[in-house]
Amino acid sequence: MEILISKENKVDASCTKLLRELASYALNLEKVPDKTELSIALVKKEKIQELNLKHRGKNSATDVLSYPLADEGEESTPLAESLLLGEVIISPEVAEFQAKDYGHSLEEELSILLVHGILHLLDYDHQAPEEAERMRNQERVILKGFFVSTKGEK
């Protein structure tokens, strides 16, 4: 699995490592093929606001956006080098504000946002109450499993 991370913000290496490992864990748990490629972009508040306006018509900064790279219904062929899952775009500035508001660390908030974004790429949604419950449950399963497994490694 290839996890590409680009960043406009000053996010430390340990946080980047955490996000890469969490993304890999989530994709493996969701049984995404090993040839999958995921892009994670950590962008400034102004950039995510611009993207939110352009793609969702909302002129405000948001915390996370997800963009699938394959067209709907498009599948990887055996000859394909990799399956391009998509891109998760996160604003660490917005995440930091939310983390303070929720009383947890920036790393925790970034982790929550990353899993949320990945699940959107995997066709999870939260428009209907049943879908929202399914998505929230899977977010909890991934986050709890990841943090329990990494605590044992330290």
LUMGU-328500 format. One record per residue (C-alpha): residue in three letters; residue number from 1; x, y, z. Coordinates in steps of 0.02 Angstrom, whole numbers, padded with zeros to 5 digits. Layout:
REM LUMGU-328500
r,k,xx,yy,zz
ALA,NUM,X,Y,Z
...
This chain:
REM LUMGU-328500
r,k,xx,yy,zz
MET,1,00000,00000,00000
GLU,2,00066,00171,-00043
ILE,3,00017,00315,00069
LEU,4,00077,00484,00005
ILE,5,00074,00634,00123
SER,6,00100,00813,00071
LYS,7,00096,00958,00191
GLU,8,00087,01146,00185
ASN,9,00084,01158,00374
LYS,10,00219,01126,00502
VAL,11,00161,00956,00560
ASP,12,00298,00858,00646
ALA,13,00369,00695,00581
SER,14,00294,00590,00721
CYS,15,00120,00652,00675
THR,16,00151,00615,00490
LYS,17,00210,00440,00538
LEU,18,00054,00414,00644
LEU,19,-00060,00465,00499
ARG,20,00030,00350,00377
GLU,21,00018,00201,00496
LEU,22,-00165,00238,00537
ALA,23,-00210,00251,00353
SER,24,-00125,00085,00317
TYR,25,-00213,00003,00465
ALA,26,-00384,00069,00411
LEU,27,-00361,00015,00230
ASN,28,-00304,-00158,00283
LEU,29,-00451,-00176,00403
GLU,30,-00569,-00126,00262
LYS,31,-00486,-00259,00152
VAL,32,-00427,-00134,00022
PRO,33,-00308,-00215,-00104
ASP,34,-00121,-00201,-00068
LYS,35,-00093,-00108,-00232
THR,36,-00197,00037,-00169
GLU,37,-00128,00214,-00168
LEU,38,-00195,00349,-00052
SER,39,-00147,00532,-00047
ILE,40,-00161,00635,00112
ALA,41,-00139,00824,00100
LEU,42,-00119,00931,00254
VAL,43,-00164,01106,00197
LYS,44,-00184,01280,00266
LYS,45,-00354,01343,00320
GLU,46,-00367,01459,00169
LYS,47,-00335,01316,00047
ILE,48,-00469,01202,00120
GLN,49,-00591,01348,00121
GLU,50,-00554,01377,-00064
LEU,51,-00581,01192,-00103
ASN,52,-00741,01187,00001
LEU,53,-00810,01334,-00098
LYS,54,-00757,01264,-00266
HIS,55,-00822,01087,-00240
ARG,56,-00962,01104,-00113
GLY,57,-01019,01285,-00134
LYS,58,-00981,01324,00049
ASN,59,-00872,01476,00081
SER,60,-00801,01419,00247
ALA,61,-00653,01322,00308
THR,62,-00694,01141,00347
ASP,63,-00592,01009,00434
VAL,64,-00583,00869,00304
LEU,65,-00628,00840,00122
SER,66,-00618,00677,00024
TYR,67,-00598,00659,-00163
PRO,68,-00606,00488,-00245
LEU,69,-00485,00474,-00391
ALA,70,-00567,00331,-00485
ASP,71,-00729,00365,-00574
GLU,72,-00882,00284,-00499
GLY,73,-00892,00103,-00554
GLU,74,-00713,00106,-00619
GLU,75,-00612,-00043,-00563
SER,76,-00429,-00084,-00563
THR,77,-00372,-00206,-00696
PRO,78,-00243,-00344,-00665
LEU,79,-00120,-00244,-00770
ALA,80,-00142,-00086,-00667
GLU,81,00008,-00038,-00562
SER,82,-00102,00025,-00422
LEU,83,-00281,00066,-00377
LEU,84,-00294,00253,-00349
LEU,85,-00415,00266,-00204
GLY,86,-00416,00455,-00185
GLU,87,-00359,00600,-00080
VAL,88,-00403,00652,00096
ILE,89,-00372,00837,00127
ILE,90,-00360,00896,00308
SER,91,-00334,01067,00383
PRO,92,-00224,01049,00538
GLU,93,-00270,01228,00586
VAL,94,-00455,01185,00593
ALA,95,-00413,01020,00677
GLU,96,-00312,01108,00811
PHE,97,-00458,01224,00851
GLN,98,-00577,01075,00859
ALA,99,-00457,00975,00967
LYS,100,-00454,01114,01097
ASP,101,-00643,01126,01087
TYR,102,-00664,00938,01113
GLY,103,-00527,00926,01245
HIS,104,-00408,00808,01157
SER,105,-00242,00817,01066
LEU,106,-00210,00875,00889
GLU,107,-00150,00699,00846
GLU,108,-00315,00626,00905
GLU,109,-00416,00750,00803
LEU,110,-00310,00723,00647
SER,111,-00333,00535,00670
ILE,112,-00522,00553,00682
LEU,113,-00527,00663,00527
LEU,114,-00414,00546,00427
VAL,115,-00521,00393,00464
HIS,116,-00678,00491,00424
GLY,117,-00604,00545,00257
ILE,118,-00545,00370,00213
LEU,119,-00716,00297,00250
HIS,120,-00795,00424,00133
LEU,121,-00676,00363,-00004
LEU,122,-00738,00187,00033
ASP,123,-00920,00239,00004
TYR,124,-00971,00265,00185
ASP,125,-01085,00414,00210
HIS,126,-01183,00501,00347
GLN,127,-01331,00578,00256
ALA,128,-01462,00458,00322
PRO,129,-01467,00411,00508
GLU,130,-01431,00226,00472
GLU,131,-01282,00272,00363
ALA,132,-01217,00393,00495
GLU,133,-01227,00259,00630
ARG,134,-01137,00132,00519
MET,135,-01000,00258,00481
ARG,136,-00978,00314,00663
ASN,137,-00969,00132,00719
GLN,138,-00835,00092,00591
GLU,139,-00736,00248,00639
ARG,140,-00737,00187,00820
VAL,141,-00685,00011,00771
ILE,142,-00537,00074,00669
LEU,143,-00477,00203,00794
LYS,144,-00494,00090,00946
GLY,145,-00410,-00056,00857
PHE,146,-00267,00051,00794
PHE,147,-00229,00136,00960
VAL,148,-00245,-00026,01059
SER,149,-00126,-00114,00938
THR,150,00003,00027,00940
LYS,151,00005,00040,01130
GLY,152,00064,-00140,01135
GLU,153,00211,-00098,01021
LYS,154,00286,00037,01133
